[in-house]
Structures are given as C-alpha cells and as structure tokens.
C-alpha cells in the first residue's frame, strides 16, 4: 500500500474534534471510513461501530482504555486511529484476533500512516485546494442539510463536491454537533 505522507496532516486535523464520548468516536470513524468508499467484505465489517462496540473493543484489547470511566469516559486521537484501523481491516476481511495481533506490531506513527493511506480517498477530497474563483457569478452551489438550521454550501467546481466527500463532511459535522462541549 503506498505511503501517504501528504494525507497525514489531513488525518491529524481530525484530532481537533477530540475528545469524544464513545458514540461521538463511533460516528466520526463511521463518516471517515464510509467517506473513503471502502466496501465491506462481510456483515461484521458492514456494521457501523456503536458506543457498545467501542466498549467491546476496549474490553478485548483492540482499543486503549479511555480517560475516565462510565459516561465520563473520553476518547482521543489515538483511539480514533485504533478504531479506524479496526474498521478498515474488518472491511478488508480480517478477523478481530488477527487485527489485534497486527495492532501489537504497529507503533503509533506506523498506525497513523496505515490509516492515512487507507483513508486517502476521503482525506484527499481536495478540500485543501482552492479552485479558481468564479468572478462572473455563474457558479453552481449545492446546499446540503446537516441538521435543523445548519447546512453546508459546496460549489460545484470544488474537488470536495464529489458525493463521497460531501457525505463525509456532512457526517463529520454531525458527529461534531453530537459533542456535549459545543452544544
């Protein structure tokens, strides 16, 4: 799999959304993996992670223990990488036992590179590039409803106007809205 150093800063940008509760972490990972257009190979891979799945992965050593306990438990960027890696490998057909073994062999930077490489389609949506401005006012804009009273506006000629990119952006915003510290 090709190394994606240019995608690592884009992946790291997701750290600013931390900390998450279990549900917020699961939603954020779901939007990233779905935005990358990865096709699941089995039912376990198809399932979107839930707060319950996050706790299951912690109990089984696939994710590090969160800061705090119970409903006060919070998850950080390292947890985002770990859960994303689990879901990526599940979608590639690997068992949880095999994924757990692989994670033991991956240092933090290797895990980050692997996740960035797998998510390249979602991370490289082109949102970091600026298309030429439409000076004559003929641009076509898409309005995407995110939540009650919140919508995204994406210009048609933007690289981020691809349907997968729009879905990933919308879901990341929805996941962020679920965080209690910004309500």
MDTraj code that builds the backbone (N, CA, C; nanometers):
import mdtraj as md
import numpy as np

residues = "UNK UNK UNK UNK UNK UNK UNK UNK UNK UNK UNK UNK UNK UNK UNK UNK UNK UNK UNK UNK UNK UNK UNK UNK UNK UNK UNK UNK UNK UNK UNK UNK UNK UNK UNK UNK UNK UNK UNK UNK UNK UNK UNK UNK UNK UNK UNK UNK UNK UNK UNK UNK UNK UNK UNK UNK UNK UNK UNK UNK UNK UNK UNK UNK UNK UNK UNK UNK UNK UNK UNK UNK UNK UNK UNK UNK UNK UNK UNK UNK UNK UNK UNK UNK UNK UNK UNK UNK UNK UNK UNK UNK UNK UNK UNK UNK UNK UNK UNK UNK UNK UNK UNK UNK UNK UNK UNK UNK UNK UNK UNK UNK UNK UNK UNK UNK UNK UNK UNK UNK UNK UNK UNK UNK UNK UNK UNK UNK UNK UNK UNK UNK UNK UNK UNK UNK UNK UNK UNK UNK UNK UNK UNK UNK UNK UNK UNK UNK UNK UNK UNK UNK UNK UNK UNK UNK UNK UNK UNK UNK UNK UNK UNK UNK UNK UNK UNK UNK UNK UNK UNK UNK UNK UNK UNK UNK UNK UNK UNK UNK UNK UNK UNK".split()
xyz = np.array([
    [0.0851, -0.1177, 0.0000],
    [0.0000, 0.0000, 0.0000],
    [0.0895, 0.1238, 0.0000],
    [0.0649, 0.2231, -0.0829],
    [0.1517, 0.3388, -0.0915],
    [0.1478, 0.4224, 0.0353],
    [0.2632, 0.4781, 0.0679],
    [0.2723, 0.5667, 0.1825],
    [0.2064, 0.6997, 0.1462],
    [0.1355, 0.7601, 0.2404],
    [0.0608, 0.8829, 0.2120],
    [0.0991, 0.9939, 0.3086],
    [0.2245, 1.0413, 0.3030],
    [0.2627, 1.1453, 0.3984],
    [0.1814, 1.2727, 0.3825],
    [0.1355, 1.3030, 0.2620],
    [0.0577, 1.4251, 0.2430],
    [-0.0803, 1.4151, 0.3070],
    [-0.1265, 1.2931, 0.3331],
    [-0.2572, 1.2763, 0.3944],
    [-0.2504, 1.2752, 0.5472],
    [-0.1321, 1.2582, 0.6032],
    [-0.1189, 1.2537, 0.7490],
    [-0.1628, 1.3852, 0.8138],
    [-0.1207, 1.5016, 0.7639],
    [-0.1706, 1.6262, 0.8258],
    [-0.3231, 1.6395, 0.8151],
    [-0.3806, 1.5896, 0.7067],
    [-0.5261, 1.5952, 0.6921],
    [-0.5935, 1.5031, 0.7939],
    [-0.5318, 1.3876, 0.8189],
    [-0.5845, 1.2976, 0.9213],
    [-0.5684, 1.3597, 1.0597],
    [-0.4529, 1.4184, 1.0848],
    [-0.4273, 1.4804, 1.2156],
    [-0.5236, 1.5950, 1.2448],
    [-0.5761, 1.6563, 1.1412],
    [-0.6716, 1.7660, 1.1615],
    [-0.7961, 1.7175, 1.2363],
    [-0.8236, 1.5876, 1.2282],
    [-0.9401, 1.5335, 1.2994],
    [-0.9191, 1.5324, 1.4501],
    [-0.7934, 1.5421, 1.4943],
    [-0.7646, 1.5427, 1.6385],
    [-0.8279, 1.6624, 1.7080],
    [-0.8488, 1.7703, 1.6342],
    [-0.9073, 1.8893, 1.6976],
    [-1.0522, 1.8665, 1.7404],
    [-1.1129, 1.7576, 1.6912],
    [-1.2504, 1.7260, 1.7307],
    [-1.2546, 1.6478, 1.8616],
    [-1.1382, 1.5997, 1.9062],
    [-1.1311, 1.5229, 2.0308],
    [-1.1404, 1.6191, 2.1493],
    [-1.1810, 1.5748, 2.2626],
    [-1.2160, 1.4364, 2.2946],
    [-1.3596, 1.4041, 2.2539],
    [-1.3827, 1.2756, 2.2372],
    [-1.5147, 1.2251, 2.2029],
    [-1.5667, 1.1369, 2.3149],
    [-1.6984, 1.1244, 2.3227],
    [-1.7542, 1.0164, 2.4019],
    [-1.7580, 0.8955, 2.3084],
    [-1.7998, 0.7806, 2.3574],
    [-1.7960, 0.6587, 2.2752],
    [-1.8825, 0.6730, 2.1495],
    [-1.9991, 0.7335, 2.1641],
    [-2.0891, 0.7497, 2.0489],
    [-2.0317, 0.8465, 1.9460],
    [-1.9716, 0.9560, 1.9927],
    [-1.9112, 1.0529, 1.9016],
    [-1.7924, 0.9948, 1.8271],
    [-1.7103, 0.9154, 1.8972],
    [-1.5966, 0.8493, 1.8323],
    [-1.6458, 0.7542, 1.7240],
    [-1.7467, 0.6753, 1.7566],
    [-1.8014, 0.5800, 1.6600],
    [-1.8561, 0.6524, 1.5366],
    [-1.9275, 0.7618, 1.5570],
    [-1.9841, 0.8369, 1.4445],
    [-1.8743, 0.8978, 1.3583],
    [-1.7701, 0.9491, 1.4212],
    [-1.6600, 1.0108, 1.3463],
    [-1.5889, 0.9069, 1.2606],
    [-1.5613, 0.7910, 1.3177],
    [-1.4949, 0.6841, 1.2431],
    [-1.5835, 0.6352, 1.1290],
    [-1.7120, 0.6221, 1.1545],
    [-1.8048, 0.5789, 1.0501],
    [-1.8004, 0.6744, 0.9308],
    [-1.8020, 0.8037, 0.9576],
    [-1.8011, 0.9003, 0.8474],
    [-1.6703, 0.8939, 0.7702],
    [-1.5581, 0.8744, 0.8382],
    [-1.4295, 0.8648, 0.7688],
    [-1.4217, 0.7407, 0.6802],
    [-1.4575, 0.6265, 0.7361],
    [-1.4458, 0.5010, 0.6618],
    [-1.5455, 0.4982, 0.5461],
    [-1.6677, 0.5426, 0.5715],
    [-1.7666, 0.5472, 0.4630],
    [-1.7258, 0.6477, 0.3559],
    [-1.6679, 0.7602, 0.3977],
    [-1.6236, 0.8617, 0.3028],
    [-1.5118, 0.8144, 0.2139],
    [-1.4336, 0.7165, 0.2614],
    [-1.3246, 0.6612, 0.1805],
    [-1.3771, 0.5639, 0.0760],
    [-1.5052, 0.5303, 0.0834],
    [-1.5651, 0.4423, -0.0172],
    [-1.5211, 0.2978, -0.0057],
    [-1.4790, 0.2565, 0.1124],
    [-1.4348, 0.1186, 0.1322],
    [-1.5554, 0.0268, 0.1350],
    [-1.5517, -0.0786, 0.0572],
    [-1.6620, -0.1731, 0.0500],
    [-1.6415, -0.2857, 0.1498],
    [-1.7396, -0.3123, 0.2357],
    [-1.7255, -0.4194, 0.3336],
    [-1.7276, -0.5567, 0.2669],
    [-1.6550, -0.6508, 0.3273],
    [-1.6495, -0.7865, 0.2731],
    [-1.7394, -0.8826, 0.3490],
    [-1.7885, -0.8412, 0.4674],
    [-1.8764, -0.9280, 0.5452],
    [-1.9673, -0.8436, 0.6345],
    [-2.0588, -0.9114, 0.7038],
    [-2.1572, -0.8401, 0.7852],
    [-2.0931, -0.7644, 0.9005],
    [-1.9904, -0.8217, 0.9628],
    [-1.9241, -0.7535, 1.0746],
    [-1.8591, -0.6250, 1.0264],
    [-1.8034, -0.6290, 0.9078],
    [-1.7386, -0.5103, 0.8530],
    [-1.8415, -0.4058, 0.8115],
    [-1.9579, -0.4508, 0.7699],
    [-2.0615, -0.3601, 0.7237],
    [-2.1203, -0.2808, 0.8396],
    [-2.1221, -0.3402, 0.9578],
    [-2.1815, -0.2741, 1.0740],
    [-2.1030, -0.1490, 1.1113],
    [-2.1756, -0.0420, 1.1322],
    [-2.1116, 0.0808, 1.1781],
    [-2.0810, 0.0633, 1.3260],
    [-1.9654, 0.1109, 1.3708],
    [-1.9344, 0.0938, 1.5126],
    [-2.0326, 0.1744, 1.5980],
    [-2.0690, 0.1187, 1.7095],
    [-2.1587, 0.1855, 1.8038],
    [-2.0806, 0.2117, 1.9324],
    [-2.1415, 0.2834, 2.0242],
    [-2.0790, 0.3053, 2.1540],
    [-2.0551, 0.1706, 2.2225],
    [-2.1465, 0.0804, 2.2061],
    [-2.1315, -0.0539, 2.2644],
    [-2.0121, -0.1264, 2.2021],
    [-1.9974, -0.1151, 2.0701],
    [-1.8829, -0.1779, 2.0030],
    [-1.7512, -0.1173, 2.0511],
    [-1.7496, 0.0142, 2.0718],
    [-1.6288, 0.0801, 2.1226],
    [-1.5907, 0.0198, 2.2576],
    [-1.6874, 0.0052, 2.3468],
    [-1.6601, -0.0536, 2.4783],
    [-1.6153, -0.1993, 2.4661],
    [-1.6742, -0.2726, 2.3715],
    [-1.6338, -0.4108, 2.3461],
    [-1.4879, -0.4166, 2.3004],
    [-1.4497, -0.3276, 2.2091],
    [-1.3120, -0.3258, 2.1592],
    [-1.2137, -0.2893, 2.2706],
    [-1.2535, -0.2001, 2.3609],
    [-1.1677, -0.1663, 2.4753],
    [-1.1519, -0.2888, 2.5645],
    [-1.2624, -0.3546, 2.5961],
    [-1.2588, -0.4717, 2.6846],
    [-1.1756, -0.5857, 2.6262],
    [-1.1686, -0.5929, 2.4936],
    [-1.0960, -0.7008, 2.4278],
    [-0.9566, -0.6602, 2.3805],
    [-0.9090, -0.5432, 2.4228],
    [-0.7726, -0.5031, 2.3951],
    [-0.7455, -0.4492, 2.2562],
    [-0.8498, -0.4189, 2.1798],
    [-0.8304, -0.3600, 2.0472],
    [-0.8128, -0.2088, 2.0539],
    [-0.8690, -0.1475, 2.1570],
    [-0.8538, -0.0037, 2.1804],
    [-0.7952, 0.0161, 2.3195],
    [-0.7134, 0.1200, 2.3345],
    [-0.6630, 0.1568, 2.4663],
    [-0.7799, 0.1993, 2.5546],
    [-0.7611, 0.1902, 2.6858],
    [-0.8650, 0.2354, 2.7780],
    [-0.8806, 0.3869, 2.7656],
    [-1.0037, 0.4344, 2.7733],
    [-1.0276, 0.5795, 2.7629],
    [-0.9873, 0.6508, 2.8913],
    [-0.9841, 0.7825, 2.8839],
    [-0.9668, 0.8638, 3.0044],
    [-1.1026, 0.8693, 3.0731],
    [-1.1060, 0.8394, 3.2004],
    [-1.2317, 0.8390, 3.2737],
    [-1.3039, 0.7063, 3.2585],
    [-1.4163, 0.6950, 3.3267],
    [-1.4947, 0.5717, 3.3226],
    [-1.6421, 0.6042, 3.3041],
    [-1.7163, 0.5025, 3.2683],
    [-1.8613, 0.5169, 3.2523],
    [-1.8972, 0.6222, 3.1494],
    [-1.9980, 0.7016, 3.1811],
    [-2.0428, 0.8038, 3.0869],
    [-1.9450, 0.9199, 3.0767],
    [-1.8496, 0.9279, 3.1700],
    [-1.7490, 1.0343, 3.1655],
    [-1.6253, 0.9936, 3.0850],
    [-1.6251, 0.8732, 3.0296],
    [-1.5099, 0.8262, 2.9521],
    [-1.4938, 0.9099, 2.8258],
    [-1.3701, 0.9485, 2.7973],
    [-1.3419, 1.0251, 2.6755],
    [-1.2326, 0.9565, 2.5954],
    [-1.2420, 0.9743, 2.4660],
    [-1.1526, 0.9099, 2.3708],
    [-1.0790, 1.0172, 2.2927],
    [-0.9524, 0.9901, 2.2574],
    [-0.8700, 1.0891, 2.1896],
    [-0.8283, 1.0422, 2.0496],
    [-0.7335, 1.1139, 1.9923],
    [-0.6860, 1.0857, 1.8564],
    [-0.6328, 0.9437, 1.8428],
    [-0.5604, 0.8938, 1.9422],
    [-0.5081, 0.7566, 1.9378],
    [-0.6235, 0.6576, 1.9252],
    [-0.7319, 0.6793, 1.9976],
    [-0.8488, 0.5923, 1.9878],
    [-0.9114, 0.6014, 1.8484],
    [-0.9130, 0.7221, 1.7927],
    [-0.9646, 0.7395, 1.6566],
    [-0.8850, 0.6535, 1.5593],
    [-0.7522, 0.6573, 1.5697],
    [-0.6677, 0.5759, 1.4820],
    [-0.6945, 0.4276, 1.5026],
    [-0.7025, 0.3856, 1.6273],
    [-0.7227, 0.2437, 1.6570],
    [-0.8572, 0.1936, 1.6043],
    [-0.9642, 0.2666, 1.6322],
    [-1.0966, 0.2228, 1.5871],
    [-1.1054, 0.2273, 1.4347],
    [-1.0484, 0.3277, 1.3745],
    [-1.0491, 0.3356, 1.2279],
    [-0.9742, 0.2163, 1.1694],
    [-0.8590, 0.1823, 1.2274],
    [-0.7821, 0.0676, 1.1800],
    [-0.8636, -0.0606, 1.1921],
    [-0.9328, -0.0794, 1.3039],
    [-1.0160, -0.1985, 1.3224],
    [-1.1208, -0.2071, 1.2122],
    [-1.1909, -0.0975, 1.1875],
    [-1.2974, -0.0999, 1.0864],
    [-1.2416, -0.1178, 0.9448],
    [-1.1262, -0.0578, 0.9168],
    [-1.0642, -0.0759, 0.7850],
    [-1.0291, -0.2228, 0.7644],
    [-0.9617, -0.2817, 0.8628],
    [-0.9184, -0.4211, 0.8492],
    [-1.0384, -0.5152, 0.8451],
    [-1.1448, -0.4851, 0.9188],
    [-1.2654, -0.5676, 0.9090],
    [-1.3217, -0.5610, 0.7676],
    [-1.3228, -0.4425, 0.7100],
    [-1.3747, -0.4285, 0.5741],
    [-1.2854, -0.4974, 0.4720],
    [-1.1603, -0.5203, 0.5101],
    [-1.0684, -0.5942, 0.4237],
    [-1.0769, -0.7447, 0.4495],
    [-1.1654, -0.7871, 0.5415],
    [-1.1898, -0.9286, 0.5640],
    [-1.1137, -0.9918, 0.6784],
    [-1.0464, -0.9142, 0.7609],
    [-0.9684, -0.9701, 0.8711],
    [-1.0550, -0.9935, 0.9953],
    [-1.0164, -1.0946, 1.0744],
    [-1.0853, -1.1246, 1.1999],
    [-1.0328, -1.0317, 1.3093],
    [-1.1090, -1.0192, 1.4170],
    [-1.0657, -0.9350, 1.5285],
    [-0.9369, -0.9875, 1.5915],
    [-0.9216, -1.1200, 1.5992],
    [-0.7979, -1.1760, 1.6550],
    [-0.6771, -1.1369, 1.5709],
    [-0.6904, -1.1440, 1.4395],
    [-0.5802, -1.1069, 1.3502],
    [-0.5522, -0.9565, 1.3615],
    [-0.6571, -0.8767, 1.3687],
    [-0.6405, -0.7312, 1.3809],
    [-0.5687, -0.6976, 1.5114],
    [-0.6051, -0.7644, 1.6194],
    [-0.5406, -0.7414, 1.7484],
    [-0.3911, -0.7727, 1.7398],
    [-0.3559, -0.8824, 1.6738],
    [-0.2142, -0.9179, 1.6552],
    [-0.1411, -0.8117, 1.5732],
    [-0.2049, -0.7635, 1.4673],
    [-0.1430, -0.6609, 1.3824],
    [-0.1205, -0.5322, 1.4602],
    [-0.2153, -0.4954, 1.5450],
    [-0.2042, -0.3699, 1.6199],
    [-0.0883, -0.3739, 1.7193],
    [-0.0578, -0.4919, 1.7712],
    [0.0553, -0.5057, 1.8628],
    [0.1869, -0.4742, 1.7922],
    [0.1914, -0.4972, 1.6607],
    [0.3129, -0.4771, 1.5827],
    [0.3261, -0.3346, 1.5286],
    [0.2211, -0.2551, 1.5383],
    [0.2224, -0.1207, 1.4807],
    [0.2519, -0.0150, 1.5871],
    [0.3598, 0.0588, 1.5687],
    [0.3871, 0.1744, 1.6542],
    [0.2897, 0.2856, 1.6152],
    [0.2823, 0.3910, 1.6961],
    [0.1878, 0.4995, 1.6710],
    [0.2000, 0.5611, 1.5324],
    [0.3241, 0.5876, 1.4888],
    [0.3401, 0.6510, 1.3580],
    [0.3071, 0.5555, 1.2444],
    [0.3359, 0.4259, 1.2617],
    [0.3026, 0.3278, 1.1578],
    [0.1510, 0.3109, 1.1476],
    [0.0824, 0.3124, 1.2619],
    [-0.0633, 0.3036, 1.2620],
    [-0.1227, 0.4254, 1.1918],
    [-0.0690, 0.5410, 1.2211],
    [-0.1182, 0.6646, 1.1585],
    [-0.0970, 0.6614, 1.0071],
    [0.0212, 0.6168, 0.9628],
    [0.0477, 0.6075, 0.8184],
    [-0.0465, 0.5090, 0.7506],
    [-0.0704, 0.3963, 0.8154],
    [-0.1582, 0.2936, 0.7575],
    [-0.3008, 0.3457, 0.7437],
    [-0.3491, 0.4125, 0.8476],
    [-0.4850, 0.4672, 0.8443],
    [-0.4940, 0.5780, 0.7389],
    [-0.3953, 0.6670, 0.7349],
    [-0.3959, 0.7761, 0.6364],
    [-0.3950, 0.7211, 0.4949],
    [-0.3174, 0.6172, 0.4720],
    [-0.3099, 0.5567, 0.3396],
    [-0.4449, 0.4970, 0.2992],
    [-0.5101, 0.4291, 0.3913],
    [-0.6392, 0.3670, 0.3618],
    [-0.7505, 0.4694, 0.3421],
    [-0.7397, 0.5806, 0.4136],
    [-0.8441, 0.6835, 0.4043],
    [-0.8129, 0.7895, 0.2987],
    [-0.7085, 0.7692, 0.2206],
    [-0.6664, 0.8700, 0.1224],
    [-0.7810, 0.9240, 0.0371],
    [-0.8740, 0.8396, -0.0108],
    [-0.9838, 0.8959, -0.0912],
    [-1.0682, 0.9976, -0.0153],
    [-1.0902, 0.9737, 0.1139],
    [-1.1706, 1.0676, 0.1930],
    [-1.0878, 1.1882, 0.2343],
    [-0.9617, 1.1638, 0.2731],
    [-0.8762, 1.2735, 0.3191],
    [-0.8327, 1.3614, 0.2033],
    [-0.8157, 1.3020, 0.0875],
    [-0.7708, 1.3766, -0.0297],
    [-0.8853, 1.4274, -0.1133],
    [-0.9941, 1.4603, -0.0472],
    [-1.1135, 1.5062, -0.1191],
    [-1.0901, 1.6389, -0.1890],
    [-0.9751, 1.6996, -0.1629],
    [-0.9426, 1.8236, -0.2302],
    [-0.9928, 1.9466, -0.1584],
    [-1.0428, 1.9292, -0.0397],
    [-1.0929, 2.0443, 0.0341],
    [-0.9805, 2.1403, 0.0697],
    [-0.8568, 2.0906, 0.0630],
    [-0.7433, 2.1753, 0.0956],
    [-0.6916, 2.2527, -0.0257],
    [-0.7551, 2.2332, -0.1413],
    [-0.7164, 2.3072, -0.2604],
    [-0.8200, 2.4144, -0.2871],
    [-0.7807, 2.5183, -0.3571],
    [-0.8720, 2.6275, -0.3861],
    [-0.8898, 2.6400, -0.5364],
    [-1.0093, 2.6119, -0.5880],
    [-1.0314, 2.6295, -0.7311],
    [-1.0344, 2.7780, -0.7664],
    [-1.0181, 2.8080, -0.8921],
    [-1.0250, 2.9467, -0.9370],
    [-1.1608, 3.0050, -0.8999],
    [-1.1602, 3.1285, -0.8565],
    [-1.2851, 3.1938, -0.8195],
    [-1.3678, 3.2248, -0.9436],
    [-1.4975, 3.2119, -0.9279],
    [-1.5906, 3.2418, -1.0350],
    [-1.6257, 3.3902, -1.0253],
    [-1.5598, 3.4694, -1.1054],
    [-1.5776, 3.6138, -1.0956],
    [-1.7035, 3.6645, -1.1638],
    [-1.7615, 3.5851, -1.2536],
    [-1.8809, 3.6336, -1.3232],
    [-2.0110, 3.5878, -1.2557],
    [-2.0018, 3.5219, -1.1392],
    [-2.1209, 3.4867, -1.0628],
    [-2.1992, 3.3690, -1.1167],
    [-2.1423, 3.2890, -1.2038],
    [-2.2141, 3.1779, -1.2649],
    [-2.1926, 3.0444, -1.1932],
    [-2.1351, 3.0458, -1.0758],
    [-2.1083, 2.9216, -1.0033],
    [-2.2389, 2.8535, -0.9625],
    [-2.2351, 2.7218, -0.9607],
    [-2.3481, 2.6429, -0.9140],
    [-2.3119, 2.5913, -0.7752],
    [-2.4007, 2.6184, -0.6813],
    [-2.3771, 2.5774, -0.5437],
    [-2.4751, 2.4688, -0.5047],
    [-2.4291, 2.3746, -0.4216],
    [-2.5146, 2.2698, -0.3673],
    [-2.5377, 2.3013, -0.2192],
    [-2.6635, 2.2892, -0.1783],
    [-2.6986, 2.3086, -0.0377],
    [-2.7250, 2.1715, 0.0223],
    [-2.6527, 2.1389, 0.1288],
    [-2.6654, 2.0093, 0.1924],
    [-2.7111, 2.0303, 0.3356],
    [-2.8301, 1.9785, 0.3666],
    [-2.8825, 1.9906, 0.5032],
    [-2.8007, 1.9020, 0.5955],
    [-2.7579, 1.9585, 0.7077],
    [-2.6802, 1.8842, 0.8069],
    [-2.7673, 1.8541, 0.9278],
    [-2.8324, 1.9548, 0.9796],
    [-2.9197, 1.9427, 1.0964],
    [-3.0164, 2.0596, 1.0910],
    [-3.1079, 2.0648, 1.1842],
    [-3.2060, 2.1721, 1.1885],
    [-3.1334, 2.3070, 1.1978],
    [-3.1476, 2.3886, 1.0959],
    [-3.0876, 2.5212, 1.0949],
    [-2.9426, 2.5254, 1.0497],
    [-2.8881, 2.4125, 1.0077],
    [-2.7473, 2.4078, 0.9654],
    [-2.7387, 2.3411, 0.8289],
    [-2.6697, 2.4079, 0.7393],
    [-2.6482, 2.3492, 0.6075],
    [-2.5085, 2.3816, 0.5574],
    [-2.4607, 2.2973, 0.4669],
    [-2.3322, 2.3185, 0.4007],
    [-2.3582, 2.3756, 0.2619],
    [-2.2672, 2.4580, 0.2163],
    [-2.2735, 2.5091, 0.0806],
    [-2.1433, 2.4690, 0.0115],
    [-2.1558, 2.3933, -0.0961],
    [-2.0381, 2.3447, -0.1680],
    [-2.0534, 2.3836, -0.3147],
    [-1.9531, 2.4553, -0.3644],
    [-1.9564, 2.4964, -0.5047],
    [-1.9295, 2.3762, -0.5938],
    [-2.0003, 2.3670, -0.7036],
    [-1.9960, 2.2528, -0.7936],
    [-1.8562, 2.2242, -0.8483],
    [-1.7744, 2.3264, -0.8680],
    [-1.6416, 2.3034, -0.9252],
    [-1.5355, 2.2735, -0.8196],
    [-1.5763, 2.2622, -0.6936],
    [-1.4829, 2.2288, -0.5863],
    [-1.4519, 2.0797, -0.5898],
    [-1.3266, 2.0420, -0.5629],
    [-1.2955, 1.8989, -0.5551],
    [-1.3737, 1.8296, -0.4436],
    [-1.4198, 1.9046, -0.3465],
    [-1.4981, 1.8475, -0.2369],
    [-1.6442, 1.8263, -0.2747],
    [-1.6821, 1.8557, -0.3982],
    [-1.8213, 1.8412, -0.4405],
    [-1.8566, 1.6970, -0.4787],
    [-1.7591, 1.6066, -0.4741],
    [-1.7889, 1.4655, -0.5009],
    [-1.8847, 1.4144, -0.3942],
    [-1.9759, 1.3267, -0.4308],
    [-2.0782, 1.2819, -0.3363],
    [-2.0176, 1.2166, -0.2128],
    [-1.9113, 1.1378, -0.2286],
    [-1.8490, 1.0738, -0.1124],
    [-1.7881, 1.1778, -0.0195],
    [-1.7266, 1.2800, -0.0759],
    [-1.6664, 1.3849, 0.0060],
    [-1.7736, 1.4630, 0.0804],
    [-1.8829, 1.4940, 0.0128],
    [-1.9918, 1.5678, 0.0764],
    [-2.0502, 1.4872, 0.1921],
    [-2.0711, 1.3570, 0.1709],
    [-2.1240, 1.2732, 0.2786],
    [-2.0284, 1.2681, 0.3970],
    [-1.8987, 1.2561, 0.3700],
    [-1.8002, 1.2512, 0.4781],
    [-1.7976, 1.3822, 0.5558],
    [-1.8031, 1.4943, 0.4852],
    [-1.8040, 1.6252, 0.5510],
    [-1.9300, 1.6405, 0.6348],
    [-2.0443, 1.6061, 0.5760],
    [-2.1717, 1.6187, 0.6482],
    [-2.1708, 1.5341, 0.7750],
    [-2.1236, 1.4102, 0.7656],
    [-2.1227, 1.3219, 0.8817],
    [-2.0226, 1.3677, 0.9870],
    [-1.9098, 1.4245, 0.9444],
    [-1.8124, 1.4773, 1.0413],
    [-1.8728, 1.5957, 1.1168],
    [-1.9477, 1.6818, 1.0457],
    [-2.0133, 1.7944, 1.1119],
    [-2.1199, 1.7425, 1.2082],
    [-2.1966, 1.6435, 1.1658],
    [-2.2988, 1.5867, 1.2542],
    [-2.2350, 1.5243, 1.3776],
    [-2.1233, 1.4546, 1.3597],
    [-2.0541, 1.3940, 1.4738],
    [-2.0064, 1.5022, 1.5699],
    [-1.9567, 1.6120, 1.5149],
    [-1.9110, 1.7223, 1.5988],
    [-2.0278, 1.7849, 1.6738],
    [-2.1414, 1.7966, 1.6092],
    [-2.2592, 1.8532, 1.6753],
    [-2.3058, 1.7663, 1.7908],
    [-2.2733, 1.6380, 1.7874],
    [-2.3118, 1.5474, 1.8949],
    [-2.2279, 1.5636, 2.0196],
    [-2.1175, 1.6389, 2.0111],
    [-2.0315, 1.6598, 2.1269],
    [-2.0989, 1.7546, 2.2251],
    [-2.1035, 1.7162, 2.3510],
    [-2.1712, 1.7960, 2.4518],
    [-2.1021, 1.9290, 2.4797],
    [-1.9711, 1.9356, 2.4603],
    [-1.8996, 2.0583, 2.4935],
    [-1.9256, 2.1717, 2.3957],
    [-1.9951, 2.1439, 2.2838],
    [-2.0232, 2.2529, 2.1891],
    [-2.1732, 2.2774, 2.1734],
    [-2.2528, 2.2099, 2.2503],
    [-2.3982, 2.2309, 2.2400],
    [-2.4390, 2.3623, 2.2996],
])
top = md.Topology()
chain = top.add_chain()
for i, resn in enumerate(residues, 1):
    res = top.add_residue(resn, chain, resSeq=i)
    for name in ("N", "CA", "C"):
        top.add_atom(name, md.element.get_by_symbol(name[0]), res)
traj = md.Trajectory(xyz[None], top)
